[in-house]
Amino acid sequence: MFNRQQNALTKTGRKLALMQILIMIATVLFCTTVVYLVWGGEYATSALAGGCVAVIPNCVFAYKAFRFAGARASQQVMKSFYSGAKLKLGLTAVLFALAFKFLVILPAPFFGIYSLAVVSALLTPMFLKY
């Protein structure tokens, strides 16, 4: 009854979410390249890990949050949005734990690129027309 992923009402939200994710990925890759060129491979690995910890949960959230739309699906919209937010928070915590357990992390590039990726996602709507 409710057409998932094809509803016209979700197009704007999906488009904005895609642009945020693409800008986050571009920011992470650009900054990781700069870190690699200036400080070397160990710093770049930590920077890329921090970027992945920021980008992957946002991709999952965008997929979950924009599955439903419309007045008839308002309950499903709210449920998918809240479950996406919970999943994003939990996945972020798991990715932080995995990064600290299995990778040799240098804190400055890891948290620097993580913070930069999160801030770039927050600032994207101010610079985009949709």
LINGIKA-V533593 format. One record per backbone hydrogen bond with DSSP energy under -1.0 kcal/mol. CO is the residue of the C=O (numbers start at 1). NH is the residue of the N-H. If there is no record, write none. Layout:
# LINGIKA-V533593
co->CO nh->NH
co->CO nh->NH
This chain:
# LINGIKA-V533593
co->7 nh->10
co->10 nh->14
co->11 nh->15
co->12 nh->16
co->13 nh->17
co->14 nh->18
co->15 nh->19
co->16 nh->20
co->17 nh->21
co->18 nh->22
co->19 nh->23
co->20 nh->24
co->21 nh->25
co->22 nh->26
co->23 nh->27
co->24 nh->28
co->25 nh->29
co->26 nh->30
co->27 nh->31
co->28 nh->32
co->29 nh->33
co->30 nh->34
co->31 nh->35
co->32 nh->36
co->33 nh->37
co->34 nh->38
co->35 nh->39
co->35 nh->40
co->40 nh->44
co->41 nh->45
co->42 nh->46
co->43 nh->47
co->44 nh->48
co->45 nh->49
co->46 nh->50
co->47 nh->51
co->48 nh->52
co->49 nh->53
co->50 nh->54
co->51 nh->55
co->52 nh->56
co->55 nh->59
co->56 nh->60
co->57 nh->61
co->58 nh->62
co->59 nh->63
co->60 nh->64
co->61 nh->65
co->62 nh->66
co->67 nh->5
co->71 nh->74
co->73 nh->77
co->74 nh->78
co->75 nh->79
co->76 nh->80
co->77 nh->81
co->78 nh->82
co->79 nh->83
co->80 nh->84
co->81 nh->85
co->82 nh->86
co->83 nh->87
co->84 nh->88
co->85 nh->89
co->86 nh->90
co->87 nh->91
co->88 nh->92
co->89 nh->93
co->90 nh->94
co->91 nh->95
co->92 nh->96
co->93 nh->97
co->94 nh->98
co->95 nh->99
co->96 nh->100
co->97 nh->101
co->98 nh->102
co->99 nh->103
co->103 nh->105
co->106 nh->110
co->107 nh->111
co->108 nh->112
co->109 nh->113
co->110 nh->114
co->111 nh->115
co->112 nh->116
co->113 nh->117
co->114 nh->118
co->115 nh->119
co->116 nh->120
co->117 nh->121
co->118 nh->122
co->119 nh->123
co->120 nh->124
co->123 nh->126
co->124 nh->127
